[in-house]
Amino acid sequence: MRLLVADKMDLKPLEDLRVLGIELVYQPAANAESLAAALEGVNILVVRSTPVTADAIAAGKKLNLIVRAGAGVNTIDVGAASARGIYVANCPGKNAAAVAELTLGLILALDRRIVDATIDLRAGRWEKARYAAAQGIRGARIGIAGLGAVGTLVLAQARALEMEPYAWSRSLTPGRAAKLDVRFCHSLDELAARSQILTIHLPLTTHTRNIVGRGVLGALPDEAVVVNTARAEVLDYEALAELVPKKRLRVGLDVFPREPEGGSEPFSDPILGAGIVYGTPHIAASTEQAQRAIGREVSRIVRAFLTEEEVPNVVNVCRNTPARFALVLRSLDKVGVLAHALNVIKRHGLNVEEVSNTVFEGAQATCTKLRLSGRPSEACLREIGAFEEILHVDVVSLPNLA
């Protein structure tokens, strides 16, 4: 079994997998173009930001599992993986503390103008009066867009600093907001209008692309703070660059629309010259603590894939299969019993969607549940039941949960 880590990553948490017969292959310089060739003979692929395209997936003839060593799977062609029966899993929440910490750091840095004050000091300028004019964040209204793992931690930090928190997310209800003790907003526009500080923690989906657009940004009060440590694609950077000087916004960014693929390439973005805009080069999730936690989670996923029935954090398995009937077989625990039943089912034109099998104490009998696309006919049931090792055959209708 060969596991390829096609990204920069600490391999120490994965070393224990060698006892399961796994060969670790490390190619930290892999990219979208080279990945297809690197996947020959690979059974498990682990990536952080390296794109996994449909062409790469097609080239990985032995590929069984793709693990994103981070939250989200937007860099992976999940549809192509699903079409080939390849599991896709991620590591949600494991880097949440690191992202929340950088979010708070940017908020504090923007309020106190820490970066600008440092630059002036290094240039020999003692601008005490200029930088002593900070507002302070105690009692400030903070709007949190997205209450997943990161947003929830930011909420806790905001409370610790005695800020007044508001929140919006697509799944947030007034009831859950009350339990979390956060003020509920019905829309992003409402959240922005109430926020002196707006911090974005939304995943990238078809519904959230450019969701923080001109209208939302325009609803912010003048001199508000905007922080994005989530995805560049959820924020309209052109509108933001236009509104920064007009509304005297202060902005903290860890993600940008056109990021270099390498680790130390030249970079420029118009937003950085728009006003008081602080930035970091997409490092929010990159603390040593976060990377160790993600490495341990990758190891747990791979170990479960090899030794257990279910894959943790899998994102592309049907919750509700097309199965509408379950064929329940009680039989002797002997060679060929299940194969006989499957051959009969095939001859009668039925598709098996799911299979589960239980062996009873003593290993003399089993109970097998075959979830089928259609109801087996009486002739089909008689043919299966005629096999002498079959103890009983039954059919159960399944609820339509689609």
N, C-alpha and C positions, 0 to 999 in steps of 0.2 A: 504494500500500500504506500503510495507516494503522495506527500503533501507539499505543495508549492506555496511559499510565502512570496508574493509578487509585489512587495512594497517594503519600505523601511519599517522595521518592527523589532521589538525585543523578543528574541527567541527563547529566553530562559523559561518562561511559563509553558512553552510547548515541548521542552526536553523530555518531560515525563511520558509523552506519547510514544516515545521509542520503545517502551516496554510492550506496546500493543503491536509492534512490528511495523511501525510507520517510519518511512525514510523522509527526513526533512530536507527540502531543497529551498535555498534562500537566494532570490534574485531581486534585490531591492531597487535596481534600476529599470525594472520592467515597465513598459508603457503600453498604450492601447495597440500600437503597431507591432510590438514584439511579443505580445502575450500569446497569440495564437500558436506560434512556433514553440513557445516554452511549455505549452500544455500537453505535449505528446507524452503519453504514459502517466499523466497526472490524474490522481483519483480525487483529491481534495485541493481546492484553491482558496487561499486566504489573501484578501486585499484590503487596503485602507482607502486610498483615493484613486488607484489605478482603474481606469474604465474597463469593464468586461462586456465586450460587444457580442452581438449575435454571431459574428464570424469567429471570434475566439471560442465561444461556446461550441459551435459546430466543429471546430478543430479539436476540441477536447473529447475525443472518442471514449475515453475511460472515466471522464469526469462524473462524479456522483454528488458532490457537495461544494457549494460556494459560500464562504463566510466573509461577510463584511466586518472588518475589525473596527467597528464604530456604529453610530446610529444611522438609520436610513439605508436605503439600497438604490438610490437614484442613479448611481454610477454603474449599475448592473442591469443588463437587459433581462429582466425577470421573466418576461413573456417567452423569450427564446429558451431560457432554462426550463421553464415549466413544460414547454412543448417537447423537451427531450427527457423529462422525468428527473431533472436535477434539482436537489434541494437548494434553496437560498435562505440563509439565516443571517442575522445581524446581532449586534451587542448593544441593545438600547439601554440607556441610563448609566452605563459604566463610566462615561467621561463627563457626566452631568455636573459633578462638583467642580471640575476644572473649568467648564464653560461658565458656570455661575460665578466662580471666583473672578474670572476675567471681566465678566459683565459688570460686577460691582467695582472692580478696579478702574474700568473706563468711566463709570459714573462719577466716582470720587475724583479721578484725574481731571475730568472735564469741569467739574464744579470748582476745583481749586487751581485749575490751569497748570498742573504740575509739569507737563511737558514743556510748555512755553517758558515757565519760570526757570526750569533747568537750562534751557537753551540760552536764555539771557544771562544767567549766572556764568555759564561756561564762556560767554563772550565778554565777561567782565562788567555786566550791567546789573546793578542792584536796584530792581524795580519793585521795592516793597509796597509802595502805595498802590501800584497797578494790580498786584496779585493779592493784596489783602482785601479786595472788594468781593470775595466770593459770597454767594448766597448761603451756602450750607444746605445739607439735604435732610436734616431732621424736620419732620412734619411735611416734607414735600410730597406731592401726589405722584405716585409712580404707576404707570399703566403697563401691565404685563400682557403681551400678545402671545398666547399659547401657554397652557398650563400642563405641559408634560413634565418629564423628569427635571429638565433645567428650569423651566418656569416656576415649578413648585419650590425648588431650592432658592431661586431669586426672591420669591414671595417670603420665605422664611428670613432671608437676609434683610429684606426691606423692613420686616417687622422688628428685627433686632436693632435696626437703626432708627426706629420710631417714625418710619415713613407711613404715608397713607396709601394703601395698595388698592388698585382697581385691576380688573382682569377681563379679558375676552378670549375665547377660543371657540372653535366650531362645535365642540362637544360640551362646553360648559353650560350648565343650567343654573337658574337662580338657587335651586335647592343645594346643589354641590357647592356653589359659591358661598352660601350661608355656612355650610359645614367647614369650609376652608377659611372662613372669616375674612373674605375679600369682597369688595364691592363689585357687583355684577354690572357689566355693560352689554347692551343688546347688539352692538356693532363695533367694528373697528373705528368708524368715524366718531362714535360716542366716546370710545376709549381715548382716542387722540385728543378730543376736545377737553377731556377732564384731566389730562396728564401734563404735568410739568416735566416728567421724565417718561419717555416711551421706550421700552426695551422689547426686542422681537425674539421670540423663541418658537417659531412655527416651522414644521417640517415642510419640505418641498413636495407638493402634490399638484395635480392638475387644477385643484381648487385654490391653491395658495400662491401660484406663480403671479408675481407683481401685485399681490393683494394689498400691500402697503404702498398705495399709489399716490398720485397727486391729490386726490380728494382727501385721503386720510392725513397726509402730511400738511395739507392746507388747513385742516381742522385743528392742528396743534396751536397752542398759544405762542406768542412771540417769546423768544429766548428759551424755548424748550430744549431739552436734551433728547437725542435719538441715539439708541445703541442697537447695533445688529451683530450678534455673534452666532446667527443661525445659518441661513443660506442667502447668498447674494440675490438669487432669483426671486425671492419673495418681496424684495424692495425695489422700487423704481428709482434707480440711482440718478438718472437724468433729471427727474423732477426734484429729487433731493438736492442736487447741485444747484439747481435754479432757486430753490426756496431757502437755502442756508443763508445767503446774504440778505434776502428780502425779509425774512422773519428772525434773523440773527440767531439761528439755531446753532447748538453745539452738538457735534456728532462724533460717535465712537464706533469704529468699524473693524471687524476681524475678517470679513469676507468681502470679495470684490468680484465684479462681473467677468473680468478677463485676468485670471491669475496665471502666472508662469507655472509650468509643470516642474521645473527644476527647483533646487533648493536655494540658489543664490543668483538668480537672473535679474537683469535690469527690469524695473517696473515703474509705471506711472499711471495715474488715473486722475481725470479732471476734478473729481470730488475732493481730492486732497488739497487743492488750492482754492476751494470755494469759501473758506473761512476757518473757524475754529473746528477743525476736523482732525481727530486723532485716529491712528490706525495701527493694527498689528497684522503680520503676514500669515493669517489663517493658523493661529497657534492655540486657539481657545482650548482644544481638547488634548493638547500635547504635553501636559505635565507628566513627570515620571510616575506619579501615583495613578493617573488615569491610564497610562499605557500598560502598567502592570495589571490593573484591573481588567482591561480589555484583553490582554494576553491570557489571563486566567479564564475569562469567559470563552474565548476562542477554544482553549483547551477543553473546557467543559462540553462545548457543543460537539467537537470532534469525537470526544470520548463517548458521549451519549449516542452519536450517530453509529459508532462501531459496536456498542455493547447493549443499547437499549432499543425499545420499539419506536420511541418518538424523538424527534430532533428539536431541541430547545430553540425558541425564537424563530422558527421557520416562518417565512412570509408568503410562500406560494403553494400551500396545500389547501385543497378545498375544505371549507368548513361544512358545506352541505354538498355531497356528491349527488349525481343523478340517480342513485339507487332508490328504488321505491318499494322493494320487497327484500326480506331477509330469509334465506333458506337455512334452517337450523338442522344440523346433522349430529346425532349422537351415534358414535361408532366405536368399534374396537380400535385400539391403538396399534395398527398394523400397516405394513408397507403397502402402498398402492390404493388405499381406501379413498383418499382425497383425489388422487389422480383419476380414479374411475368416475367420481362425481363430476369433476371438472370436464371430462370428456363428454359425459351425457349432456351437461349444461351447454357445452359448445355445439353439439349436434342439434340442439333445440334453439339455437340462435340467440342465446342470452349472454349478456356481458357481465362479468364479475367486476364490481367496482371496488369492493373492500373485502378483506378476509381477516378473521380473527380465530384463534384456536386455543382451547384450554385443555390441558392434560390433567386428569384426576389422579388422586393419590393412588400409588401402586402402578401407575402407567399402564393400565389395562384398557382404559376407555378415554375418549376425548369428546369434546363438544366443539363443533366448527360452525361459525356463522359466516355465510357468504351473502354479501349484499349485492343484489342483482338489479339490472336495468329494467326488468319486466317480471311479471308473475309467471313462474313455471307451470306448465300444463299438468293435468293429472297423469298424462302419459309419461311426462318427464319425471314426476315424483315416483311413479311406479317403477320406472326403470332404475332409478337410483336406489329405491328401497329394496329391490330384488337382490342387490349385492349382499351376500351372506354376512359380511362384517358390519353392515349398517344396522344399528339398533332401532333408530327412529328417525323419521323425516317430518319436518313441519315447515310451514310458511307463515311469516309474520309481515303484515303491511306496515310500512314505515311512514311516519308523518312527513308531509311535504313542507320542508322548512325553508324553501327557496324564497 
